[in-house]
Structure formats: structure tokens, C-alpha cells
Amino acid sequence: MRLGGINISELARRGLRAKLRESLSDEEKIHLYQQYKQGEISEDVAEVLLGDGLAEIEREQDAFEDAMALDTDDIYQS
């Protein structure tokens, strides 16, 4: 639907996506990401619900895995 050259339907979809993303807690975002990684929800659904958060979670996960792989045998506190 257009009103004066503005696509009202597209504005509504964007607004709904933004509100959905804002309303999710960090725990819910993590749970959705896990569902996405396990194939329980599609990438499209994850993208709608998490938006940029999807890439952020993946970056944080990669950084965590890199940190876990560090050799800490020679590090000690005196």
C-alpha cells in the first residue's frame, strides 16, 4: 500500500522487525542463535529476529573459541 509515495507496508515490516529485535533478551537471542546453528530455524528467520546480532554473536563465538585455544601453560600468577 502506498500513501503519497511512501510504502506503508514496508515501513510496517521494518518497524515490526525492529520491535521484535528490541524485545528479545540476551538469553532469547542466544537460544535463537543455537536453534539457527542446529538447523531448527532458517537463516532468514534468524536474520529477521536477530538482525546484526547474528553477525555479532558469531564474532563473539569466534573470539571465545580463539581465546580458549590459547596456550596458558606458561602463564602463572605469583
Protein Blocks (a to p, Z undefined) as FASTA:
>chain_A
ZZehiafklmmmmmmmmmmmmmpcfklmmmmmmmmmnopacfklmmmmnmmmmmmmmmmm
mmmmmmmmpccklgccZZ
